[in-house]
Amino acid sequence: MQAYIESRRSEARVMLLGEAPSHRGCRFTGIAFCSETELVHKPELVARPKLTPTSHDAEAKPQRERSAAVIWSEIERVGRPFEIVLWNAFPWHPYRADGGDAASGPCGPSSNRKPRLGEVAEGRRAFDALLRCFTRKLEVFAVGKVAEDALARWGGVECAGYIRHPAQGGEKLFRSQFRSQVAARLRSVAV
């Protein structure tokens, strides 16, 4: 995580704020919307120096997360990866601790659940600490309703725009909104 932040410290202009780490992505990398696939196949976009995946099969079969693939393909398309910071409103992996059946899916660290309001409130301190790491004030775009709601509840942080989360049928709209808001914003700012 430190190398990821250091790579962006002076170049970052925008933040994509998501919901929470996924069981196939950030849970392994520590970076929002980033799976081991990006560390292995797109290391030059993620950090300087290259980061090492953490799972025991990472080099042969890295963990892959679909939302991460969509987001990093758009970041790559923009061509200015170190101007974008990825973070989550609740930066710790929320999972189903008990229950679990055919209808609700698996439990434990290999599951995901929506973070509770109290958990998102806890994420504010980490968010504020992260913002202090950068030399510029970041424009924060909410990716999904949880992030949009977090920014509204936290107060004092302006939401630069709302972008549909790419999961569960949102990929096409995410790409369109990312291009019209984030990519357009980065193109309008002199390097």
N, C-alpha and C positions, 0 to 999 in steps of 0.2 A: 504494500500500500504506500509506503514512504516513497519508493521510486516513482510510482504513478503520480503522486502529488508533486514531487519535485520536478518531474518532467513538464508539469503544467503551471508551476508557481508563477512565472512571469508572463506566460503567454495566454493563459485562460481568460476568456471573455464571457462565456455562457456556461450555465449548468443545466443539465437535464436531471430533474429530481423525480425519481420513481417512488414506488411503494415500499418494497422490502426485498432483501436478497432471496433469490430462488434457490431451490435445493440442488440445481444442476449448474448454477452460475456463480454468483457472488459468494455463495457458501464455500466454494473451493478457492476462489481467486481473491476475495476481499474487495473486489471492485464491482460497483453496481453495474448491472447490464453487461457483465463480462464473464464468459465461461473459459474453461481451459482451451477450447478451440481457438479463441482469439489469441491467447498467450502463445500457442504453438504455431498457428498459421498466419497471424498478423502482428507479430511482436513489435514491429517498428511503429505501429499505430498506438500501442498501449503504453509503453514506457521506454525510457532510456535509463539504464541499460535494460536488456531483455529480462523479463520476469520468468521464474521457473514455476511450472505447474506443480500442484501439491499431491494429487491423487497417485496411487501406486501404478496405475495404468496410463498415466497422462501422455507419455510420448507415443505409445502405440494406439491408445484409444482415449483421447481427451474427452472430458465431459463436455457436452454440447447443450446449449440452451437456445431455443428458437428466438426469443425476444432479443437476446444478445446478438445473434447473427443478423437480425434485421437492423438493429441500431448501429452496429459496427459497419455494416455495408453502407449505410448512409453517411457515417463519419468518414469512411474511406472515400466516398464519392465527393465530399466537400473538399477533401485534401488538406485539411488543417486540423488534424486530430488533437494537437496539444492546446487548442483554443477551447476545447470542450471538456468539461468535468462532469462525470457521472456520479450520482449519489442517490441515497434512498432516504425517505422520510423516517422510516424505522430501519436503521442500518444493521440490525441483527436479524438472523434468519428465524422467522416465525414458522413453527410447524405444529401439526396436530400431535398432541402429547398422549392422548388416550382415545378410546372409542375405536373408530375405524370399522368400516364394513364395506360391502360391495358398492353401496351407494355413495358413501363419503370418501372412499379411497383409503390409501395407506396412512399409517401414523408414523411418527418418529422423524428423524432427520431427513429421510427421503420423501418428505411430504412438504407441501406449502399450505399456508393459510393466510388470510387477510390479517394484517396487524390490527389490534384493538386500539381504540381511541387513546387510552392511557399509554400504550406503547409508542404511538406516534408522538404523543406529547413528550415522552422521554427522549425521542430523537432530536428534539430542538437543540439541546446543549451540544450534541455532537455536530449538528449542522452549523451552529454558530462558530464552534471551534474550527471546523473545516474552512469556513469562509475567511477566517483570519489568516489562513495559510497563503493566500494569493495576494499579489501586488495590486491587482485591479478589483474594483467592485464587479461582481459577476451578475449578469442578467439571468434570472432563474426561470426556467420553463418547467411547468408541471406536466409530467408524463403520467396521465391517468387521473382518475377522480380522487384516489387516496392522497396523492401528492397535492392536487389542487386544494382539497379540503385542509390538508396540513398547513399549507401556506396561509390560508384564510384564518385558521384557528390560531396559528402562531402569532400573527400580527407583526407589523414592522418589516416584513419582507415582501416586496412587490413581486407579483407574479407577472413575468414578461409575456406569458402566453400559455394557453392550454394545448397540449398535444395528446391525441388519443393513444393509449397504450397499445403496442403492437400485438399483444396476446388476444386470444379468443376472437379472431376475426377482425382485428383492428389494424392489420399490417398495411393495407392499402391506404387507409386514412392517416396512419402514423407517417408513412413516407411522404404523403402529400403535405401534411401539416409541418413536418420537419423541414421539408424543402422550402415551403413558403414563409416559414417563420425563422428557424434557426439558420439554415444555409443562407437565406436572403440577408439576415442580420450580419452574419460573418462577412459576406461579400461586400456589404455596405460600409464596413469598417476598414480603414486603411491599416495595413500590417505594420 
